[in-house]
Structures are given as structure tokens and as C-alpha cells.
């Protein structure tokens, strides 16, 4: 075990508790099984790598809350029974490990080759981020949908608009949105997707409420500008940003403070944009 994986063990996330349990079991079983278990643990870790950090999604929810119309606010309060958008922002990731919800896993991203736009690509038969967002809106607007379904798809929508603004969720298929671009983050193995999902946000150390409230007040025009455009325009914008993000590293590169210094403002911008646009989508959906 390396020093960094030992540090990893003391972090109180579900995955690490799981690792502790599995490692403990591994110790009391013969060595051969121990290695099989280690292999399983590494796969669990991978499963956890493929989404925007919990903090990032909560910031998007919290910022959106500040820009809702009264009508949307009331409808959302009713559907979520008082839970905030930040509180439900990670729901779509939390249900990922449940087999019953496997069919939604392709909704978290959309892969587009560079030089192409969404309209030109062959669509994923299991769905994608764009189809996911549109389905959520349809179900919520449908008068015949049950309250339970509306709440489910509302939670999903909050999450997906967040994913849409993480450029690596709109990256290339061949490297799984940067998951196969191996890097080091402060001496520890990571990949480009994870740097953008969580490494930079977690390194920053601010809570989601701190992040969501530190933005300078925006004028009506600024808000309008951010909210302008269609869903496909926003996809295209993230896709162009993804191109810059790919170009920002070489495979195997050792990243640390300098990378955050260069890109942190972009992360903040994306989270804010995600929130302001989520509000636009919800205001329109509940109008
Ligand atoms: Zn996601």
C-alpha cells in the first residue's frame, strides 16, 4: 500500500468505508483472495470516478435557487416536499449503483467528436445528456405524470444541467470523457475527467454554500445573457471548452497548484452558469 492510498483510507466517504471493510476481510482470508478483493475495490473506486463532485452539483442547485421565479419556487417546493435543489442535486449519481436505474446511466454525458455538432452525430441508443434533459422536462410538464414521477425527473434534471457544464461530460468517446487520460494530482494518480469533476473543487476546500454565495451580484442583462441560447447551444459551448481542457494537459503530467491557478476561474464560471441556466430551465418548465 502506498502512503497516498493509506491517506485515502482515513477519508470518511462511503467508498473508503467499503474499502476498509473489504481490506479487513482480505486480511483474514488467504493472500490470493486478498488480491482478488483489491481488484474489486479498484473497480468500485472507478465507478465513483465518473461524476462531477458532490460539491459542484450542490453549487449549481444553490445558485439556481437564487434565480427562480415565485411560481417555479412554489411548484418545486411542492414536488420536493421542502428539500432544496442543492439537497437533491446528487440524487442521479446516488442511484447509479442500483441496477433498477442502470438505464439512465448514459444520460450523464454526451460524446461528440471534435469538429462536429450534436445534430450531426449518431445518437447513443441508450440515450445521452440532451435526450435526458428533454425527457425530464417532458415528464415534468405532462399533466398525466404522477407527482412521484415529476419529483424523480426534477431531481434528475437538476443533476443533468450540472453535468452539462462539466466540460468532460461533453468530451470524446474514445477516452471516455477524459477518464482514460491518466494524470497525477499532487503526486496521486488521477485522470482528466476526475480533475474536473472533483480534484480542483475538493482542493479548493470551500463548501457549496461558500462557493454559491461568493459570486458578485449580476445585473439583469448579465443573467439574461447567460440564460440565452438553447440547450444545444450550451452543449456546443461545453464541447468547445472540452477541446481546450484536453489541450491543457499531456498524458501522465504531474498537476498541482499551477493547474488550479490557471483553471479555477473556469470551474467557478461553469458552476455559476450551470446554476443560472438551471433556473432558466425550471422557470420555463413551471411557468
Ligand atoms: Zn452525473
Boltz pocket constraint, residues with backbone or C-beta under 6 A from the ligand:
constraints:
  - pocket:
      binder: B
      contacts: [[A, 50], [A, 51], [A, 52], [A, 92], [A, 93], [A, 108], [A, 159], [A, 163]]
      max_distance: 6.0
